[in-house]
């Protein structure tokens, strides 16, 4: 596989995923009751569960899928994520969302460039970042019961740091996965998904920090 060609496909599919997610979120937000009419009052719980199931299945099975199936699953996942994202467009000002998206893109680009150009082996970062990710999930559950703005702000900042480092780590990882996939399209979708998730998580935390609500 040619590394530059893989990079091109990775970012192309990542862009497609983000485009599907944000367009879906915006279109659905225009009619706030659309999802409730379709799924009922349990809309957000249903979509959240579906979102988690899809990303787990896609992450676990992507290497064994044929390229076309992997692409379709990625688009479906991006669409379902967009349905949940509609809440963001309902809650925050559109100008604020665009502003935070721009900041996210710059931050993402900086750390992606570091991951690509650095000569340092970043493979050992994976274990520590995964432990941090597990910590965020556990603290997120605790946060449901502990209503504290300071706690939420701290976890938001820690999460932002972890996911920006994940961008650097995932970009660097692409080089080492070239010989682990039989199909470069599958590799492209796999890494597009990981970088997509990094981008979304950075965006959400920046929005929490700097976003302006409509109220």
Steps between C-alpha positions, in 0.01 A plus 500: 500500500609856431491712817399827331212331318379350829519842669290649219232234541504528880434874497251474215287253696545692823375815324203309354414367846516846660296649215227237539492546878482880505258530208270238653514674837420839349215376278336305784539794740282714272209282609565428868208258529593287199690233694249491784222437249699216344646326804282628785605655831796262535662654192836603645547183702423290193738697278778500760481121537490455121800734465709298748401165348587614148844632592584184697393273213679710240822519703502127577402367159646748254805288413277207403251707301534553130576860405147582382337374822750696711422820308124452534530429873714812547242717322218347706692567820568861393129544426387361838755723674351791307158422644638536853692811391174675422476576873814711466349713225188544712700600809786713362511801269594405143773766488649355819494148354680615186756692707575198721515274193770727357701487822465122504621474141811709578580305816439170323724604209785600731508171689444296183805669347707423810391135486591479133838671507640396838783245500422397857331162545158581642375141517550484879255788543211271411484325836504823701243668276268200524531505879414869492201427279372237743548753780289755312219247454504409870508865606220573255283244679597650836417844365138394451467469877742775600353827381805727502597762241863484615507121455341529152744774396800299621387188314433707189856636498654158571290349220612775263866424575454125455320525166746753355778258590295222341507695171879498507510133597247386237673692221830342595336156517399505132862442399517180705170360374589499132604135514220391735212546254442312177291781352607863522135611485431310822804662660379841381152447650647364824725802554239744368268371773763543772594852388130586456438398863802704612369805314145465635620462859729802475216701346253404774741599777592830337131568451443432870777748583434777247158438347223757544152366560186648343356589840 
